[in-house]
């Protein structure tokens, strides 16, 4: 077929091409880092980003303004010297926009509603907040975005982050408020400041009571530290709606983390990231974060003899803190769906198995036992 090319080399080239195609066909989001003004949002979208990350500050438990503050990525030599970076914009570290102005811009501007903006990542600056305000603050964030962004027609998803495990009540407050609205399925939650503590983050997020969880970790571009082990652990869980890394500005590092399997990259250089990933591989609104097969339980039909009847029985267990609801589909087949436990304090809810008791927690057909 190809004269002069040894068969072994030809097979290698074919396999290499297949591998490259497989990597490039994955959907990966480009999240522009530190976009704390309407002008920066416009710039990010123009650079090819489908996501934005900004820094939400509070006055007590009330969202007040978006601002990163100093130091930031732009205060070290690498960030300041990169021509394609957001650092080339004026006062990136110090620029401040009120929470009302920013969210109103996101919701009222047709350029955003009709754009490729698929993911809004809220970096919550709550390290100095009183722990007694966490739940109320989380709820207030969801109210703000529901009123000014979601209800105005935004079709994407919102990822709410807190810095450390000890702040997880903030996420619980946001989750409780989101569940009251019709937008609950478009809010996601992460703990993004625990650096390499991937197992501990998983243990905490998996107990929130929602499958809308993402893993995000990283450090400033001013540090050479990497997080391949943490991202690999989280990708291998196959349980997150997305795994992300921040902040990555080098093309070589972007490619390394893409190979690891991340679903979104936070960067100061969205145009470079979009070029590495390819515009056709950047997800559209509604598709930036997606549920894993991990959350799908299943049930099989089991008969009890000619006159004994039959019914459903769990064949694939639900994830921790959830139950599997079995249902009869007809023609001696059953299916299952992951639901909240009828009794969340039950041991079979905390650590599900395929027992009859675990099945009953789902409230479905369990007569196959």
N, C-alpha and C positions, 0 to 999 in steps of 0.2 A: 504493500500500500504506500509506504514511504521509503523509496529506495535509498540506501546508504545510512539509514537510522537503525541501529541495533534494536531488536525487539524489547530487550530489558529496559533500555532508555525510553523507548516509545511508551511502554506501559507506565513507567515512572511519570512521564510528562502528562499522560492522560489522568492518572490518579491525582497529580498535583493540581491540574486544572479543575478537577471535580471538587477537591478540597477547597480551593480558592472560591469557587462558585458557591459552595455550601456556606462558607463564612459570609460572603458578601450578600447572600440572599436573606440573612437574618434581619429582622426588624430591630433597629437600635436607635434610641432617641438621642438627639443632640440638645443638651440643656445648657443654655447660656448662663454663666455664673455672674452673680453680683449686678443684676440689672435693676437698680433701685430708682429708676425714673421712667416716665413714658418715652422719653427720647431714647433711652437705652433699650427699651423693649422693641421699639421700631428698628433700631440698629441690629439687634439680635435676630429678629425675624428676617431682615434683609440679608443677613449673613448665612442664612440657611438653617437656623435653629428651629426646632419644633417644640422646644420647651424653654421656660425661663425659671431662674432661681433668684429669689430676693430675700432680704433680711428683715423680718418683722420684729419691731420693738414694741414695748408695752409701757403704759402708764398704769401701774397697779395691775389689774386684770383686763384692762381695755387696750386693744390694738391701737397704737398711736401713729407710728410712722415706719417707713422702710429706709434703712440705712445700714451699711456695713460697718463703717468706722475704721480707725487705724489701730494696729497695722493691718494691711491686707496684702493680697498677692502683688499689688502694684508697687509696694514699698521695697521689694527686693529687686536686685539687679536684673534677674531673668524676666520678671513680669514687666518691669518698666521699659525694657529694651526691645520687646517683641512688637513688631509693627502691626500685626494682624490681631492684636489683643484689645479687649475692652479697656485695658489700662491706658490706651492712647486717647481715650475720651477724657474730658476735663473732670477733675474732682470725683473720680469714681469711688474712692474710698469714703469720701465725706458727703457726697450728694445725698440729700434727704427729701423724701416725698411723703406727705401725710397718707395715712392708711385709707382715708376716704377718697382722696384725689386719685390714688393709684388704682384702687379697686373700681372706682367709677369709670376711669379711663379704660380698664380692661373690659368692662361690661357695656359701655356706651359707644365705644369706637367700632364702627363697622369693619375697620381694617383688622381688628383683632377677632371679632366674631366670625368673619369669613376667611380668616387666614389659616395657615397650617398649624397654629398654636394648639398643641395637643396636651401639654403638661405644664401645670403651674406648681412649682416646688416652693413651699413656704419654709424657709429656714428660720425657726422661731428662737429669738434671743431671750431666753427665759432663765439663764443661769443665775441671775441676781434676783429673780422673782421669789417672793415668799411661797413656800410649798402649799400654803393654804389657799393660794389663788390659782393653782394649776388647773383644776377642773373647770372653774368659771372662765378662765382665760381661753382654754381650748374650745369651750362652747361659744364664746364670743367671736372667735376666729371663723367658725363655721357660719354663724349668723351673718357676719360681715360679708363673706364670700357668697353665701346664698342670696342675700339681698342685692348686692351690687354686681355680681358676676354671673352666677348660675341662672338667676331669674331673668337676666337680660339676653340669654340665648347662647352662652358659652357651651360648646359641645365637647370640650376636653375633660381631663381629669385633674384633680388637685391632690398633691402629695403633701401632707403636713408632717413636719419633722420636729423632733425634740433632741437636745444634745445628748443626754445620758439616760441610762435605765432609771435612775432615781426621779426623772421627770415624767415617767410614763403615765401618771395621773392626768397630765395635760392632754395626752392622746385619748385617754378614756373620756375626758370631758368633751373633746371634739367628736369622738365616735358617738357618744350618747346624743349629742345635739344633731348630728348628721342623720341618725336613725329616725328622727322625727320628721324628716323632709323626704321629698321624692328624689333627692339627689344622693342618697346614702351610698348607692353603688358606685358613685364617681369620686368618692373621697377615699384616699389611701393614707397609710400611716407608717412612719419609720422612726428609728432611733439612729442618728447619723454621726454622733460624736464619740462613739466608744472604740474608735480605731480598730484594733485587731480582735476585739472580744466578740467574735461572731456567734459562738455558741450561747453566750449569755444573752445576747440580743435576741436570738431566736427563741430562747426559753421565755423571754418576757413578751415578745410580740405575739407568739403563738397562743398566749393566754389572754389576749385582749378581747376575744370573743368575736373576731371578724377574720375573714380570709383576705381582706383588703390590706395586706401588709407588704412592705417592700424593704429590702436591705440596702443601705447606703453607708459607705464609709470612705475615709480618705483624709487628706491633709493638704495644707497650702502647697502651691507649686514651689514655694521657697524652701521646702524640705525635700530631701532625696528619698524619704521613706516610701516603701511600697506596701501594698496590701493584697498580694496575690493569694496567700493562704486563706485570708478571710473571705475574699470574693469567691474563691473556689469552693470553700465549705458551704457558702450560701447558695451558690449555683447548684451544687450537688444535692442540696435539700429538696430541690424541685417543688418547693412549697410557696415561694414568694411570687407575688404578681410582677416583680421586677427586682433586679439586682443592679445597683449603680456604684460608680466610683467618682470621687472628686479629689482635687481639681487637677485635670490632666490637660496639659498644653502641648506636650511633645508628640509628634506623629508616631514615633516608635512606641511610646507608652500607650497611646490609644490602641495601636494594633495588638500590643501584648494583652491588654485587658479585654479587647474584643475576642481574642483567641481564648481567654479564660471563660468567656460566656456572659459578660455583662450585658444588660439590657438598656442602660442609659449612661451617658458620660457627661459630667459637668465640666465645662471648660470656659476659659477666658477667650478662646479662639474658635468660635463656632464655625466659621467658614472653613478652617482647616479640618475640623472634625467631620463636617458635612462632606468634604472632599474624600476623606478616608473611608467613610461609611457608604457614600453614594446616595444621592437624593432619593432615588427610587426605593432605598432600603430604610428610609426614615418614616416612621409610622404617622398616620393621619390622626386627627382628633377621635378619641374614643378607643384607640388601639395602642397607646403608649405603654400601658400596664395591663396585663391580662392574667387570668387565673390559671393556675397550674393543674395538671392532671392529678397531682397529689390530693387535691380537695374533692375528687370525685369518688364517692363510694359506689358499691354495686351490690346487687342481690340476685340470687338464682332461685328458680322454682324447685321445690322439693315435694314429691308426692309421698303418700303414706299407704300405698297399696291400692287395690281395686276399689275398696269401699271406705278407705280411710281419709279421703280428702287430700288436702295438701295446701301449700302456700309458699310464702317467700322466706328466704333465709339469707343473712348477710354473707356475701362472698368476698367483698373487699371492704375493709373497715374504714370508718371515718377518721379524720385526723384528730389529734388531742383536743379535748374540750368541745367536741361536736358529736352528733349522732347521725346514723344512717336511717333514712326513712324509706322503707321498702314499699313497693306497690306492684300489684298484679297487672300485667300488660295484656293478658289474654293468651290463649293458645299455649298454656303451660310455660310462660316466660314472666320474669320479674325484672324490675329495674330499681335503682336506688338513687337518692339525692341527699347531699349533705345538708343537715339542718341544725338549728340550735337544740340542745338537749332539753327534754321536758323537766329534767331534774339536774341542774348544773352541778350540784354537790355530790352526785353519784360517782363512785370510783370508775364505773364503766363509761362515764362521760369524760372524766379527766384522762383516762387511758383506755380508749375504746378497744373492744375485741369483737369477735363474731358470735357472741353468746346471745341467747334469747333476751336476757336482761338488757343488753346493749341495743338490741333491735327495738325493744319496747320503748326505749328512751327517744326513739325517732318518731313514735306514734303512728307507724304504718302497719302493713300486713306482716305478721310474724308467725303465721300458722304453719310454716315449714319446719318448725322445731319439734 
